Amino acid sequence: MDYSALLIQIANQLYFLNQKGIKYLNIKALPGLEVKSVINGLEEIISKENVISSEPRENITTKKLQKYKENIEELPEIDLITEKSVKVDKNSIHNLKQKNINHNFDQTTNLEDSQIKSVSLSKILEKYRSCQNCALGVTRKKLVFGSGLSNPPVIFIGEGPGADEDVQGEPFVGRAGKLLTKMISAIGIERDDVYITNIVKCRPPGNRNPTPAEISCCLPIIKQQIEILNPKLIVTLGNIPTKTFIPDAPGITKARGKMKQYEKWKIIPTFHPSYLLRNRTAMPLAWDDFKMIMEFTFKITQS
Ligand code: SF4
C-alpha cells in the first residue's frame, strides 16, 4: 500500500466533499484494516482541510498568484515565440511576473460589488439575447456577450465573434483566442481574472469586418458593459475596437502601445491575436504592449 498516495487521494476527496458542503466524515465507518492504519493521517488531513474551508473567498485569487510563485519557472509556452525572428526577453517577462506575484488582487475581488455587477450584466444579456437590431442577428448561431470577472482590472475588446465563438457563444475560444489566453497568462494574469468581449456581439458572416452601421447598432451594449465593469484599463485588440473608441486614432501599427483616454477609462491598443497568427514578426511588438499592460495594471491596483 502506497500510504502517501492514499493520503493525497483522501485529501482530494475531502476537499471535493467540502466543496459540496460536506464537512465531516464518519471515520469509524471506514472499512478495512489498511484504511484504519491511516486514520491518524486522515485526522491530520481533516484539520488541514478545515483550514482550507474557513478561508475567505476573497483570497482565492491570491492563492492563484501563490501558485505562480511556486511555479515561477513554468512560463507558458507561446507557439509563436519559438520563431528565430522573434526575440522575446524572457528575463524581462520573468521579472514582471515576479512583481505581479507580489500584488494582492483583493481590491478587485470585492464579492458584493462583483455580485451586483454580475446581476447587472445578466440583465443586459437577457435584454439583448434575441436582438435583431442589425443584419448580423439573422445569421448568428449564438450571441457572444462576453465572459470573465465581473469586477476586472482589465477588459480586452476584439471586433466580433468568429466561427468557433458563434457556435459556442463564448468570446475568443478559437485559435486566436487560445493565443490571447496564453499571452494573458504569460504576463501573470489568468484569463478568469479579466473580462473579454467584442464590439459586435454577433458573427459577421465569413469573418468580414462589421460595418459602421452594425457597430453603431451594437455600441450601446459594449458601452453598458464598460460602465458596469468599470475596469482600470481597456485593451483594444486591432483597428476596429480602437477606432470605435478613439475615432481619430491612426492604424493599429502606429496606435499600438500608446496609452489613450476614452471618457474616464485608459485604453491601450494592441494587435488582434488573429493578426499575430498571420504576422509572426509583429509578436515582439505585441509583447511590449502586454508588458506595458501588466505594468500599468499592477501599478494602479497597488496604489
Ligand atoms: S450584432 Fe449587436 S446589434 Fe446586431 S443583432 Fe447582434 S446584438 Fe443586436
Boltz pocket constraint, residues with backbone or C-beta under 6 A from the ligand:
constraints:
  - pocket:
      binder: B
      contacts: [[A, 128], [A, 131], [A, 132], [A, 133], [A, 134], [A, 135], [A, 136], [A, 137], [A, 138], [A, 143], [A, 199], [A, 200], [A, 201], [A, 202], [A, 214], [A, 217], [A, 218]]
      max_distance: 6.0
